[in-house]
Amino acid sequence: MVRDGYFYGLSLAAVAALVWVLTHTLVFCTLPLLLAAFFLWFFRDPERSIPDGEGWVVSPADGKVTAIRSLIAGEEELHHISIFLNVFNVHVNRTPIAGTIQSVQYKKGAFLNAMNPASAEQNEQNRVEVAGDDGVTVAFTQIAGLLARRIVFQKKAGDRVARGERVGLIKFGSRVDVFLPAEGVLQIAVGDHVRGGASVLAKMPRSSTSGAAAAAAQMRSAAE
């Protein structure tokens, strides 16, 4: 479980205990106890079996694939995949590939519904670029939603990460966008439900080493 779960859950359990001491009425304790149970459940952090296939790009988040687009960054074409996390999904985020974190760019913003396409540009977000050991760069963006009011990212530029390694979370409903070179063969479709670290989004061809410059250009362009 994420540490936040213990903080919220135990705090609300303490509130319920205090209410019981003051009122000795069980019905008054119901709401804080239910909220405590919800937070303990919401901040769950299950173990995942991480695929070890060569060139596989795994999902950085649990949720539903709501859009798959193509975009041009500089002279390169990228896949742009949007994953929507509702309040019932696990909200721990993981790295899509193994490699070195090249950049982390946090941007304050609004809190539009994460299903709104405008949220990718206007909402609070954290953009991360990971340079893979095979020369392929994959970028992902943690995007706050209507309810999500805090983005957590635990790594910094220069850190080494393993594929599927835990790197942070977004509290409550939110969205994660993934950018990878168009040479990647997609393994998912719009409407699919994916699991962070366990579901394969794409397989990069063995000879593919392009995309690092494209992903970096896309990240810089989006941040401007």
N, C-alpha and C positions, 0 to 999 in steps of 0.2 A: 504493500500500500504506500502511496505517496504520503509524505510527512504531513501535508496539509489536511489529510483525512483525519489523522489523530487530533490535530489542533481543533478543527471544527467539531468533530464528533465528540471528543471528550469535554469540550467547552459546553456544548449543548446538553450533554449528559449531566454536567455539574449544575446547569440551570434547572434541569428537571429535578435533581436532588434537592436543590434549594427550595423550589416551589413546593415539593412534597413536605419538607420540614416546616414551611410557613403555613401551608393550607391543609395538609393531610388529605388532599383530594386528588385521587388518581387521574381524573379527567383533565385537570389542569396541567398534568405532567405529560399528557399524550403528545401535544404538538412538539415540544422540544425533543422528546424521545424519538419521534418519527423523523424529525430533521437530523438528529444525530445519526440515526440509521442510514438515512439517505446519503449524508456526506461520507460516512465510512464506506458505503457502497460505491459512490461516485468516484472517489479517489483510489479505487482499486488499481492495482498494477500487476496484472498476471504475467507469468513467464510465457515466453513465446519461443517456438522452434524456428530459428532463423535459417532460411534456405541458403545453401552454400554453393549453388551453381555458378559457374563462371559467367561474368557479365550481367548477372541479374540485378535489377533495381527493385528494391522492396518499398512498400508503402511506408511513409513516415507517420501515418496516423490511421486509426480506426475510422470508419465512416462509409459514406455512400459516394461513389464517383458520379458527380453531377454534370461534368463537362470535360470534353477532350477537344482541344483546339490545336491548330498549327499557327505558329507565329514566326516572324522573321526578326532576328536580332543581328544587326550588322549584315553580314553576308551569309549567315547560317540560319537554317530552319530548325525550330525546336518543337517538341511536343509540350503542350501546356495542359496539365491534368489538375482538375479541381476536385477536392474531397471534402464533403460536408460532414461535420461531426455534430450530432444532436446531443441532447443532454443525457441520453442513455448510453452513449458510446464511451469506451475507455479514452481518456484525454491525454495520456502520456504519449509524447512524440519521440520518434526514433530516426536515426540516419538512414537514408535510402541506399547508400553505398559505403564501402570502406575507403578511407583516405585521410586527407588533411583538410581541416576547415580553413578555407582561404579568406572568407570575410563573413562578418556578422553585422547587419545594418538594421538597427531598430528605428522605427518611425512612429511618432504619435499620430493619432488621427481620430476619426469618428467611430461610432459603434452601430453601423448599419447592419441590417439582417445579413448574415453571411451568405445567404442564397442570392442576394442582390449582386449582379456582376460589378456594380460600382464599388463594392466593398474591397475589391482587390486593389483599388487605387486610393480609396478614401479612408479606410479603417486603420486603426492601430495595427501594426504588423512588425514582424521580425523576419528579415531575409537572410538566408544562410546559403553559402556556396561551399560545396565540398569537392575538392579535386581528388579524383580517384587514383589509385595506384596504377591503373591501366591507361591513364591519360585522359579519361573521360570525366568531365565535370557535370555534376548534377546540382541544381539549386532547388531549394524549397522555401516557402514563405508561410510562417505562422500568422494567421489573420484573426483578429478578435471579431466576435460577432455581436449580436444584439444584447446578449446576456453576458458574454465573456468580457471581463474587465481587467484581466491580467494575463500577460504572456510571460512564461518562464522559460529561459534558455540558460543551460548550465555550462556551456562550453564557450571557448573564445578562439579567435583566429590563431592558427598555428597548432591547435590541439589535434592529435590523432584520434580517429574514431573507427570503430568496427561497424560492419554492416548490421543494421538493426539495433545498434546501441542506443540506450535511452539518453536523450539530450535535453528534455524539458517537457512542458505541457502548456495547454491553454485551458483556462478554467471555464467550464460550462460550454454552451453552444459556440461553435467556431468553424474555421475552415483552414485547410492546408492546401496550397498550390505547389505543384511540382513541375520543374522545367528540366528536360533532358534532350539530348541530341535526337533529331528526327530519324537517325539511322536505327534507333532502338525499335525493336519489334514489340508492339504493345501486346500485353497478355490480359488486358481488361477492357471493358466496354462501359459506356454510360449506363448507370443503373446498378452496376455491380457493387456489392458490399465488400470492403477490404479490411484487413486487420494489420495494424502497425507492426512492422518487422517481419511478418509472416507471409503476407500476400505479395506476389511478384507483379509489379506494374509493367515491366518491360525487360527484354533481354537485349543487351548490346552486342552487336557482332564482334567477333574476336579481333578483327582488324580495325575496328573503329576507334580512332584516337582523337577525332574531331569533337568539337562541342565545348571545350573549356573556354575558348575565347567568346563563343556565342553566349554561353550562360553568363559569363562575367559581364558582357556587354548588355545583356538583358537586365541584369540586376542593377547595373549603374544607370541605365536608361529609366527604369521604373522608379528609382530612388530620386531622380531629379524632379 
